Amino acid sequence: MFLNEYRIGHAKIMLQENLGLAIDAIAFQSGFPSVQHFNSKFTQLKGIAPLALGNRLSIK
């Protein structure tokens, strides 16, 4: 569980920095083996899908 939390934290920082990266690039750079696994774990731990969070952050 700790490793996924660490990876999700890394992904969240990448989303907040708005680097213009696609979700799949963020998933793989954060160490997830697939986008599906990344989306599932991110949503489970953060309560929001990574794409939705990225969209929300880019609006502000």
Secondary structure as GFF3:
##gff-version 3
##sequence-region A 1 60
A	DSSP	alpha_helix	2	16	.	.	.	ID=ss1
A	DSSP	alpha_helix	23	29	.	.	.	ID=ss2
A	DSSP	alpha_helix	35	46	.	.	.	ID=ss3
A	DSSP	alpha_helix	50	59	.	.	.	ID=ss4
###
